[in-house]
Amino acid sequence: MPTAIVTGASRGLGLALARALAERDWRLVIDAREPEPLASARDELAAVTEVTALVGDVGDESHRAALVATAGRRLDLLVNNASLLGPSPQPPLGEYPLAELEDVYRVNVFAALSLIQMALPLLGDGARIVNVTSDAGVESYEGWGGYGSSKAALERLTGVLAAEHPGLRVYAVDPGDMRTRMHQLAFPGEDISDRPPPEDSVPGLLTLIEGRLPSGRYLARDLVPVAQ
């Protein structure tokens, strides 16, 4: 029974992916900051597979250590999905509160790398690391300097890790626009009902997790034809 850690799995893309993995008989270690949504996700997933849910912030070192310890002696998949948007609406870089920018980097960059460092001894040949990124990490959008630059840093970390660990498959995956709470926070007051649900991005992620594509950056929805 393969084991996966999926961060930020109480809702949105994290929960959608956890559901798909549960249906494929993966043992899951999931987390989120809010207890009630996480408990609901745990109860749903526990009806299908073995799951442990830990409440906490991935920015907290002790919480990251607990996630890795719960995985046991072997880990087949680490999904760094948890992210912090930062202020909403997004301020321009010239006015961005630096203390809040530090929080964005703490979660989106440093926590992801720290969790990878902790998990490396458990990841055998062929294991997967999936870092969820964004088009804001490669495109320069006005007002997205904070979140976007953090995802750009995560993408560079992903590429270097892939070069340094050729026995692993290390992916940066852009799930595309999704109808999620974070996306709504990014566009306060806007109607985002036309955005696709996060479930639409899951088949592309499964292509990376189950297939043999080389390490690199991928757009989740571009991978769906490959999966078919």
N, C-alpha and C positions, 0 to 999 in steps of 0.2 A: 504494500500500500504506500504509494509515494506521498511525501509530505511537502506542504507548501505553507509559507508565511505570506499573507496578503494584508498589507496595512491599509487603514482607512476603508474597512469592509462592512461598515454598518449601513451603507446606502450607496447609490450611484454606481459608478463603474466597479468599485471594489466588491460590492455585494453581487452585482451581476456576474462578475467573473467567479466569485466564490461559489455561486449557485452552479455554474457550469462545471467547475472542478469537482464539486460534490457529486454531481451526477456521473462523473467519470471515476468515482471511487478514490478521490484524493483525500488524505487526512489533512485537516486545515488548522492553522493557527492564525487567528484574525484579531484585529484590534480596532479601536476607535476611541475618541475622547469622551463621547456622551454615553452614559451607561444604558439608558433605556433603548435607544435604537440598536445598540450592540447586542443587548439581551434578546431583542426580537429577532435579529439576524441569526444569532446563535441557536435559538430555539427552532427556527426554520431549517437551518442547515443540519442540525443534529438529528432531524428526522430522516436524513439521507446518508450522512457519513459521520465519522468521528471528527469533532471540532472542539477547539478550546478558544475561548474569547477572553482577551485581556483588556480591561479598560485602562487607558493611559495615553500620554502624548509621546509620539516618536521622538520628539525633541528632548525627552528625558532619558539619560543614559541607562538608568536602572530599569526603565520600562523596556528599552531595546534589549538589554541583557536578559530580561525575563522572557521576551519573545523567542530568542534564540535557545534559551535553556528549555523552554517548553517544546521546541521542535525535536529535541532528543539528540541522538548521535548521528543522524543523517538528515540532510535537507536536500530536496530535489528542485525546489523552486522558491525564489524570493521575489516578491512583487512589491516594489516601492511605489505604492499608489497614493499614500497619504500626502496631501499638499496643503499649503497655506497660501491663500490668495493675497492677503495683506489688506490695506485700507480699501473700503468701497464707498464711493467710486474711486477708481485708481487715480492717484495724484500724479502730476508730471514729475520727472526726476528732479527738477530744480526746486521742488517743494516737498519732496518725499521725506517723511520723518525717518531719520536714520535708525532710531531704536526699533521702529516697526520693520524696516528693511532687514535689520539683523535677525528679527524673528522669522521673516520669510526665508532667509538663507539658512537659518538654524534648522528649519523643518525640511525645506525642499532640497537642500544640498548636503549640509553637514550630517543630518540625521540619516539620510539615505546612505551616504558613504560609511558612516559609523556602523550601520546595521550590516552592510556588506562586509566590512572588516570583521565583525563579530561572527558572521555566518560562514566566511570562507573555509574554516577548518571542517565544516560539515558538508560542503558542496563538493561532491565527487565529479569525475570526468563526465561531461555531458549535461551537468546540472545547468539550470537556467537562472539568470538574473534579468528581470524585466523592470526597467525604470520608466514610469509613465511620465511623458513630457508633453509638449504643446507646440503648436506652430508659432506661438509667441517666443519660443526659444530660438527660432531661426529667422523670423520676420521682425522688422522694427515697426511696431505699432505705437502710435502716439498714446501716451498714458499707460503703457504696459511695461515700462522700464524695470520696475521692481520684480514682479512675477516673471516676466520674460527673461530677464538677465539671470534669475535663479535657475530657470529651466535650461538656459544656454549653458550654465556651469554644469548642470547635471548631465547634459548631453556630452560635454567634453570629458567629464569623468567616466561616462559610460564607454566612450571610444578608447580611452587610455586603459581602462580596466580590461577591455576586450583584447587589446594588444598585449597586456601583461599576463593574461590568463587564457591562453589559446585552448586549453582543455575545457573551458566553460563556454556557454553560449550567452553572451551579454548583449541585451537589446535595449535601445531607447525606442519607445513606441508612442506615436502621437495618435490618440484616439479620435481626434477631430472634435467638432462642436457636438455638445450633448445637452440634453434637457436635464440638468442637474441643479442642485442647490448652489454649488459653487458658481456655475455659469450664470445663475440668476443674480447672485451677489455681484458678479462682475459687470452686470448690466442692470442696475437697480431701476425698477419701474418699467422696464421693457417687457414686452410679451415675447417669451422664448418658446412658445408652444409649437413653433414650426421646427425646432431643433429635434433631431432624432434622439430616441432614448438611448441610454448607455448600453443596453443589450445589443444594439446594432454594431457596436465596436468589439464585442466579445469574440465573434468568430475569427477575427484577425489576430487577436491575442492568442487564441487557441492554436492557430497555425504556427505561431512562434514557439509555443510551449510544447506542442506535440510533433512538430515537423523537424526538419534538419537545415533550416535556413542559417546562413552564417551570421555571426555577430554583426550588429550594425544598427542603423536607424531605419525605422519603418513607419508607414502610415497604416493604421489598423485596417481601414476600409479598403485599401488597395490590396490587402492580402486575402480578402474574401474569395475572389475567383480561384486563388491557389488552393484554398481549403476545399472548394467544390470539385 
